[in-house]
Amino acid sequence: MKPILVIEGVEKPGNLGTILRTAEGAGFHTVLVADPKLDLFNPNVIRAST
């Protein structure tokens, strides 16, 4: 079974990007964002996740 990460209420794009980058490094294959407080495709999310 592949691990799934569920996060809720992230407000800052940089924090979400960092979480995504860390989740990938930790081996998570799926990240579910419940009740996002920001645009998931914000350029700062993308920048922080790479």
PEGI-V626969 format. One record per pair of residues at least 12 apart in sequence whose ideal C-beta (glycine too) atoms are under 10 Angstrom apart, sorted by sequence separation. I is the first residue (numbers start at 0). J is the second residue. D is the distance in Angstrom with one decimal. If there is no record, write none. Layout:
# PEGI-V626969
I:J:D
I:J:D
This chain:
# PEGI-V626969
6:18:6.2
18:30:7.5
6:19:9.3
19:32:9.2
4:18:7.9
18:32:9.0
4:19:9.1
15:30:9.3
6:22:8.7
4:21:9.3
15:32:7.3
4:22:5.0
3:22:9.7
4:23:9.9
2:22:8.8
15:35:7.9
19:39:9.6
4:25:8.2
15:36:9.5
4:26:10.0
15:37:6.8
2:25:8.0
4:27:4.5
9:32:6.6
14:37:9.2
15:38:9.9
2:26:6.2
3:27:6.8
4:28:9.1
5:29:9.0
6:30:6.9
7:31:9.0
8:32:9.1
9:33:9.4
12:36:10.0
15:39:7.4
1:26:8.4
2:27:5.0
3:28:7.4
4:29:7.1
5:30:7.8
6:31:7.4
7:32:7.7
8:33:7.6
9:34:8.8
10:35:8.8
11:36:8.6
12:37:5.5
16:41:8.6
19:44:7.5
23:48:8.2
1:27:8.0
2:28:6.7
3:29:4.4
4:30:4.8
5:31:4.6
6:32:5.8
7:33:4.3
8:34:5.3
9:35:6.3
10:36:4.3
11:37:7.2
12:38:7.7
15:41:8.2
16:42:9.8
18:44:9.6
19:45:9.4
22:48:9.4
1:28:4.1
2:29:7.8
3:30:7.6
4:31:7.2
5:32:8.2
6:33:7.1
7:34:5.4
8:35:7.7
9:36:6.5
10:37:6.2
12:39:8.9
16:43:6.6
17:44:9.5
20:47:6.9
21:48:9.4
0:28:9.9
1:29:6.8
3:31:6.6
4:32:9.4
5:33:6.3
6:34:9.5
7:35:8.6
8:36:5.9
9:37:6.7
12:40:9.7
13:41:9.3
15:43:8.6
16:44:4.6
19:47:7.9
20:48:4.9
6:35:8.9
7:36:9.5
8:37:9.9
12:41:4.3
14:43:9.6
15:44:5.0
16:45:6.8
18:47:8.9
19:48:4.3
20:49:7.3
9:39:9.3
11:41:9.7
12:42:7.9
13:43:5.5
14:44:9.0
15:45:9.9
16:46:6.5
17:47:5.3
18:48:8.4
19:49:9.3
12:43:3.6
13:44:7.7
16:47:2.5
17:48:7.5
11:43:8.3
12:44:4.5
15:47:7.4
16:48:3.9
11:44:9.3
12:45:8.7
13:46:8.0
14:47:7.8
15:48:7.8
16:49:7.9
12:46:8.4
13:47:4.6
9:44:9.2
12:47:6.9
13:48:9.5
11:47:9.3
12:48:9.6
